[in-house]
């Protein structure tokens, strides 16, 4: 074999991609094939060759290239075994995919290359070398190992639910709650169908009030430990307390008139009120992502949590795989 060594940056990127919350077959094949295509000089394989190659052979080539690129050599498979066990604990994996995970990648040398500021999944990788993974997650709050998934429609829920949960004494990152924003109610259905087929862990689905048709599509695929909640009114912005919206608008504009707050109390849709508010004030367009960020900054106490938000958090907390 003739190998072009991976750079330090390439090694870190590969480790990051291999440890993300994603179906193992998809992420391992992508990383392995990229490494073989770009760094195996001899023998040289085309993409079509790799697509037809046995998974065990792919794994052998990729791990040899990675390990060749590392200066330090360790004969220690603890991290590999823990990653193997972890992926098998949350994903339904066939025998062929198992071959991708049964590797001898020198993770012990890789973690020594990681900088101080790294993604949560790489913090998890480092913890696998010395600590109990669950205890490390509960101590440092990096979400991995993932124990349940919260699947929602948009960025507002993704941004705010973890903050509300903290106030309720339930830290998503410390309890392994991984939140996914699908980008719309139709996408939620697609995500859930995939999760229901490939995951062993529970999924909590949060839908806007108008997503009844989507709920009916999801319901037949719900497993006994999955849960679903449809908002009682409108969108997620509609269940935010008026006092929190007022604080946020004050934060954004520094000057809110009483009439505007009266309009908020009588508005049938808070999301529509916010769009009109920003337009009529000559401000920038109402952008949910930016507004959610500002709401998060202004969450200070339990008065900022509505009854339905608390109900959602408690449902998420109680979503577990029965023993």
C-alpha positions as CSV (number, residue, x, y, z in Angstrom):
1,X,0.0,0.0,0.0
2,X,1.1,3.5,-0.7
3,X,-0.6,6.1,1.5
4,X,-0.8,9.9,1.6
5,X,-1.1,10.7,5.3
6,X,-4.1,12.6,6.6
7,X,-3.4,16.0,8.1
8,X,-4.2,16.7,11.7
9,X,-7.2,18.7,10.6
10,X,-8.4,15.8,8.4
11,X,-8.1,13.4,11.3
12,X,-10.1,15.6,13.6
13,X,-12.8,16.1,10.9
14,X,-13.0,12.4,10.4
15,X,-13.3,11.7,14.1
16,X,-16.0,14.3,14.3
17,X,-18.1,12.9,11.5
18,X,-17.8,9.3,12.9
19,X,-19.1,10.3,16.3
20,X,-22.1,12.5,15.3
21,X,-25.7,11.4,16.0
22,X,-26.3,9.9,12.6
23,X,-27.0,6.5,11.2
24,X,-23.8,4.5,11.5
25,X,-23.9,3.0,8.0
26,X,-24.3,6.4,6.4
27,X,-21.6,8.3,8.3
28,X,-19.0,5.4,8.4
29,X,-19.3,4.8,4.6
30,X,-19.0,8.5,3.8
31,X,-15.9,8.9,6.0
32,X,-14.2,5.7,4.9
33,X,-14.8,6.2,1.2
34,X,-13.5,9.8,1.4
35,X,-10.4,8.7,3.1
36,X,-9.7,5.9,0.7
37,X,-10.4,8.0,-2.3
38,X,-8.2,10.9,-1.3
39,X,-5.4,9.2,0.7
40,X,-4.9,5.7,-0.7
41,X,-2.4,6.2,-3.6
42,X,-1.8,2.5,-4.3
43,X,-3.9,0.5,-5.0
44,X,-6.2,3.1,-6.5
45,X,-9.9,2.6,-6.4
46,X,-12.7,4.4,-8.2
47,X,-15.9,5.4,-6.5
48,X,-17.7,2.6,-8.2
49,X,-15.1,0.1,-6.9
50,X,-15.7,1.3,-3.3
51,X,-19.5,1.2,-3.7
52,X,-19.1,-2.6,-4.5
53,X,-16.4,-3.3,-1.9
54,X,-17.2,-5.5,1.1
55,X,-17.6,-3.4,4.3
56,X,-14.9,-5.3,6.1
57,X,-12.4,-4.5,3.4
58,X,-13.4,-0.8,3.4
59,X,-12.9,-0.7,7.1
60,X,-9.5,-2.3,6.9
61,X,-8.3,0.2,4.3
62,X,-9.7,3.2,6.2
63,X,-8.3,2.3,9.6
64,X,-4.8,1.6,8.1
65,X,-4.8,5.0,6.5
66,X,-5.9,6.7,9.7
67,X,-3.5,4.8,11.9
68,X,-0.6,5.3,9.5
69,X,-1.3,9.1,9.7
70,X,-0.9,9.1,13.5
71,X,2.5,9.6,15.1
72,X,1.6,7.9,18.4
73,X,0.8,4.2,18.4
74,X,-1.4,2.6,21.1
75,X,-2.7,-0.9,21.4
76,X,-5.9,-0.1,23.2
77,X,-9.4,-0.9,22.0
78,X,-11.4,0.5,25.0
79,X,-12.7,3.5,23.0
80,X,-13.5,1.3,20.0
81,X,-15.5,-1.1,22.1
82,X,-17.4,1.6,23.9
83,X,-18.3,3.3,20.6
84,X,-19.4,-0.1,19.2
85,X,-21.6,-0.7,22.3
86,X,-23.0,2.8,22.2
87,X,-24.0,2.7,18.5
88,X,-25.6,-0.7,19.0
89,X,-27.5,0.6,22.0
90,X,-29.3,3.3,20.1
91,X,-29.5,2.1,16.5
92,X,-30.9,-1.0,14.8
93,X,-27.8,-2.3,13.0
94,X,-27.5,-5.2,10.6
95,X,-24.6,-7.6,10.4
96,X,-23.0,-5.8,7.5
97,X,-23.0,-2.4,9.3
98,X,-21.4,-4.0,12.3
99,X,-18.3,-4.6,10.2
100,X,-17.9,-0.8,9.9
101,X,-17.9,-0.4,13.6
102,X,-15.6,-3.3,14.4
103,X,-12.4,-1.3,13.6
104,X,-9.0,-0.7,15.2
105,X,-8.9,3.0,14.6
106,X,-6.3,4.5,17.0
107,X,-8.8,6.8,18.9
108,X,-6.4,7.1,21.8
109,X,-3.9,8.9,19.6
110,X,-6.7,10.9,17.9
111,X,-8.0,12.4,21.2
112,X,-4.5,13.7,22.0
113,X,-4.8,15.9,18.8
114,X,-8.1,17.5,19.8
115,X,-8.0,21.2,20.7
116,X,-9.6,22.6,23.9
117,X,-12.8,23.9,22.1
118,X,-14.5,21.0,20.4
119,X,-18.0,19.8,19.6
120,X,-20.1,17.8,22.1
121,X,-19.6,14.5,20.3
122,X,-15.8,14.9,20.5
123,X,-16.0,15.7,24.2
124,X,-17.9,12.4,24.4
125,X,-15.1,10.7,22.5
126,X,-12.5,12.0,24.9
127,X,-14.5,10.9,27.9
128,X,-14.7,7.3,26.5
129,X,-11.0,6.9,27.2
130,X,-11.1,7.3,31.0
131,X,-14.6,7.8,32.3
132,X,-18.0,6.2,32.5
133,X,-19.8,7.8,29.5
134,X,-23.1,8.5,31.2
135,X,-21.4,9.9,34.4
136,X,-19.2,12.1,32.3
137,X,-22.3,13.4,30.4
138,X,-24.2,14.1,33.6
139,X,-21.1,16.0,35.0
140,X,-20.1,18.0,31.9
141,X,-23.4,18.2,29.9
142,X,-22.3,17.3,26.4
143,X,-25.5,15.3,25.5
144,X,-23.7,12.1,24.5
145,X,-24.5,9.2,24.9
146,X,-27.9,10.2,23.5
147,X,-30.9,8.6,25.3
148,X,-33.9,10.1,23.7
149,X,-34.7,12.4,20.7
150,X,-37.0,15.4,20.7
151,X,-38.3,16.1,17.1
152,X,-39.9,19.5,16.5
153,X,-40.9,21.6,13.5
154,X,-38.7,24.7,13.8
155,X,-35.8,26.7,15.2
156,X,-37.9,28.3,17.9
157,X,-38.6,25.1,19.7
158,X,-35.0,23.9,19.1
159,X,-33.6,27.1,20.7
160,X,-36.0,27.5,23.6
161,X,-37.0,24.1,24.8
162,X,-33.6,23.3,26.3
163,X,-33.7,26.6,28.2
164,X,-37.2,26.1,29.6
165,X,-36.2,22.6,30.6
166,X,-33.2,23.8,32.6
167,X,-35.6,26.1,34.6
168,X,-37.8,23.0,35.2
169,X,-34.7,21.2,36.6
170,X,-34.2,19.0,33.5
171,X,-31.0,19.7,31.6
172,X,-31.3,18.2,28.1
173,X,-27.5,18.0,27.7
174,X,-27.0,16.3,31.0
175,X,-29.8,13.7,30.4
176,X,-28.9,12.9,26.8
177,X,-31.8,14.6,25.1
178,X,-31.0,15.3,21.5
179,X,-33.2,17.9,19.8
180,X,-33.8,17.9,16.1
181,X,-35.5,20.7,14.2
182,X,-36.9,19.2,11.0
183,X,-37.8,22.4,9.2
184,X,-41.5,22.0,8.9
185,X,-44.4,19.6,9.7
186,X,-44.0,17.5,6.6
187,X,-40.3,17.0,7.3
188,X,-41.2,15.9,10.8
189,X,-43.1,13.0,9.4
190,X,-40.1,12.0,7.2
191,X,-37.7,12.3,10.1
192,X,-40.0,10.3,12.4
193,X,-40.5,7.4,9.9
194,X,-36.7,7.1,9.6
195,X,-36.2,7.3,13.4
196,X,-38.9,4.7,14.1
197,X,-37.2,2.3,11.7
198,X,-33.6,2.8,12.8
199,X,-33.6,3.9,16.5
200,X,-33.9,1.8,19.6
201,X,-34.4,4.9,21.8
202,X,-37.6,6.9,22.3
203,X,-38.7,9.9,20.2
204,X,-40.9,12.8,21.5
205,X,-42.6,14.6,18.6
206,X,-43.8,18.2,19.0
207,X,-46.2,19.6,16.4
208,X,-48.0,22.8,15.8
209,X,-51.8,22.9,16.3
210,X,-52.5,22.8,12.5
211,X,-50.5,19.5,12.0
212,X,-53.4,17.1,12.6
213,X,-53.0,15.5,9.3
214,X,-49.3,15.0,10.0
215,X,-50.1,13.5,13.4
216,X,-52.4,11.0,11.7
217,X,-49.5,10.0,9.4
218,X,-47.2,9.6,12.4
219,X,-49.6,7.8,14.8
220,X,-49.4,4.3,13.1
221,X,-45.6,4.3,13.3
222,X,-45.5,5.3,17.0
223,X,-43.8,2.7,19.1
224,X,-45.0,2.0,22.7
225,X,-42.3,4.3,24.2
226,X,-42.7,7.2,21.7
227,X,-44.8,10.2,22.6
228,X,-46.4,13.0,20.5
229,X,-47.8,16.4,21.6
230,X,-49.8,18.8,19.4
231,X,-49.9,22.4,20.6
232,X,-53.2,23.5,22.0
233,X,-53.0,26.8,20.1
234,X,-51.1,27.9,17.0
235,X,-47.3,27.8,16.9
236,X,-44.7,27.6,19.6
237,X,-44.6,31.4,19.8
238,X,-48.3,31.2,20.8
239,X,-47.6,29.4,24.1
240,X,-44.9,31.8,25.2
241,X,-46.1,33.9,28.2
242,X,-47.1,37.5,27.4
243,X,-44.6,38.8,30.0
244,X,-41.7,37.0,28.3
245,X,-42.7,38.4,24.8
246,X,-42.9,41.9,26.4
247,X,-39.5,41.6,27.9
248,X,-38.1,40.4,24.6
249,X,-39.6,43.2,22.6
250,X,-38.3,45.7,25.2
251,X,-34.9,44.1,24.8
252,X,-35.2,44.5,21.0
253,X,-36.6,48.0,20.8
254,X,-36.0,49.6,24.2
255,X,-39.4,51.3,23.9
256,X,-42.8,49.4,23.9
257,X,-46.1,51.3,24.0
258,X,-48.9,50.1,26.2
259,X,-51.2,49.8,23.2
260,X,-48.9,47.3,21.6
261,X,-49.0,45.1,24.7
262,X,-52.8,45.4,24.8
263,X,-52.8,44.2,21.1
264,X,-50.7,41.2,22.2
265,X,-53.2,40.2,24.8
266,X,-56.0,40.2,22.3
267,X,-54.2,38.8,19.4
268,X,-55.5,35.4,18.1
269,X,-51.9,34.5,17.0
270,X,-48.8,35.8,18.8
271,X,-46.7,34.8,15.7
272,X,-48.9,37.0,13.5
273,X,-48.8,39.8,16.1
274,X,-45.0,39.7,16.1
275,X,-44.8,39.9,12.3
276,X,-47.1,42.9,12.3
277,X,-45.3,44.5,15.2
278,X,-41.9,44.5,13.5
279,X,-43.4,45.6,10.2
280,X,-45.3,48.5,11.7
281,X,-42.4,49.7,13.7
282,X,-40.2,49.9,10.7
283,X,-37.8,47.3,12.2
284,X,-36.2,44.4,10.4
285,X,-38.4,41.6,9.2
286,X,-39.6,39.3,11.9
287,X,-37.2,36.3,11.9
288,X,-38.0,33.4,14.1
289,X,-34.4,32.4,14.7
290,X,-33.3,35.9,15.8
291,X,-36.4,36.3,18.0
292,X,-35.9,32.9,19.6
293,X,-32.3,33.9,20.4
294,X,-33.5,37.1,22.1
295,X,-36.2,35.2,24.0
296,X,-33.6,32.8,25.3
297,X,-31.6,35.7,26.6
298,X,-34.6,37.1,28.5
299,X,-35.7,33.8,30.2
300,X,-35.1,34.4,33.9
301,X,-37.6,32.5,36.0
302,X,-40.5,30.2,36.2
303,X,-42.9,33.1,35.4
304,X,-41.5,32.8,31.9
305,X,-42.8,29.3,31.5
306,X,-46.4,28.8,30.5
307,X,-48.5,25.9,31.7
308,X,-48.3,24.1,28.3
309,X,-44.5,24.6,28.1
310,X,-44.2,23.0,31.5
311,X,-46.5,20.2,30.4
312,X,-44.3,19.5,27.3
313,X,-41.1,19.4,29.4
314,X,-42.7,17.0,31.9
315,X,-43.8,14.7,29.0
316,X,-40.3,14.8,27.5
317,X,-38.9,13.9,30.9
318,X,-41.2,11.0,31.2
319,X,-40.4,9.6,27.7
320,X,-38.3,6.5,28.4
321,X,-37.9,3.0,27.2
322,X,-39.9,0.8,29.7
323,X,-37.8,-1.7,31.5
